[in-house]
Structure formats: structure tokens, C-alpha cells
Amino acid sequence: MSRSYDSIEGDIAKARDDLATTLDELAERVNPKNLAAEGKDRATAVLKDPRVLAAIGGVAALVIGGIAFSMANKRKERQRIEAYLAARRG
């Protein structure tokens, strides 16, 4: 049982339309504006997660604590140096 020319032509036209639709969908997905918007949405969603906020807060606290500790040690070291130099002068 062979297919008619019109049937084959119809199948080819349908396949062509399906391919065009698929290509349009792919072009829409890889559009840089759409990718940027999707990335922004994902990042915003991640940053709203309470676990992520807690982790960021913990890291910020560690950084601030480290800076404060470093400044305190530098201040003590400077005081020791000044005391040493004062003792040598007088």
C-alpha cells in the first residue's frame, strides 16, 4: 500500500511546521535578554531563601569579627611598640 503524493506532501509540511515551531522556541530560550531575566529571577529566589540569608549573615559576621580582631591586635602591637620606644628614650 503506497502513500499518495498529497499525503507525503502533507506530512512534509507538518514536519516543516513542527521544526519551525521548535526552532522558534529554542531561539526564544537562548535569547540573551531572556537568559538574563531568568538568571536574575533564579538569583533573587536563591537570595530570598532563609538558609542562604543565614549563611550570608554568618559570613558577614565572621568578616566583621576578623576585621575587628585584626584592628585590636594592631592597636595593641602599636601600643607595645610605643611603650618600648618611650622606655628606650627615657
N, C-alpha and C positions, 0 to 999 in steps of 0.2 A: 504494500500500500504506500504509494508515494504521495508526498505533500504537494499541494498546489503552489504555484508561483506566488499567488496573493498571500497564502498562509505564511510562507517563508519570509516574504517581504514584510508582513505584519510583525512577525517575531523579531526581525532585524530592527524594525522601527521601535518596537517596545524596548529591546535591549539598548538601543541608542539613547532613548529617553531615560531609562534607568541609569545608564552610565553618566549622562549629563547631570542628572539629579545628584548622583553620588559625588561627582566632581565638584558641583556647587556646594554641597555640604562640607566636603573636605577643604575647599577654598575658604569657606566661612570659618571653619575651625582653626585654620592656621593663619588667619588674618592677624597681623601684629597688634592691632587695636583690641581685638577680641582676646588674644592671648594675654595682653597686659591687664585687661579688665578682669579676666579670670584669675590671674596671679594675684592681683590686688584683693579680690574677693576672698581667695584662699588665705592670704596672709592676714587679712582682717579677722577672718574666722578663727585662725590659729591664735592670734594675739588676744582674742576675747576669751579663750579657754582659761578657766581659773588656775589650772595646773601650770600653764605657761606663764601666767601673770605672777604666780608664786615663785616660779623659778627665776624669772627676771628680777623680781624683788630681792630674792636671796643673793643673786649675783651682784646686784647694785649695793646691797648691804655689805657684802664681802669687799667690794672695791672701795667703798667709802671707809669701811673699817681699816682696810690695809693702808689707805692714804693717811688716815688719822694716826695710825700706829707709826707709820714711817715719819710723819711730821713730829710726833712726840719724841721718837728716838733721835732725830736730827737736832731737836731743841736741846735734849739732854746732852748730846755729844758736843754741841756748841757751848753749852754752859760749862762742861768739863774742860774744854779747851780754853775758854776764857778764864776759868779758875786757875788752870795750870799756868797760863801766861801771866796772870796777876801775881801768882806766887813767885814766879821767876823774877819779876820786876821788883818786887818789894819785899 
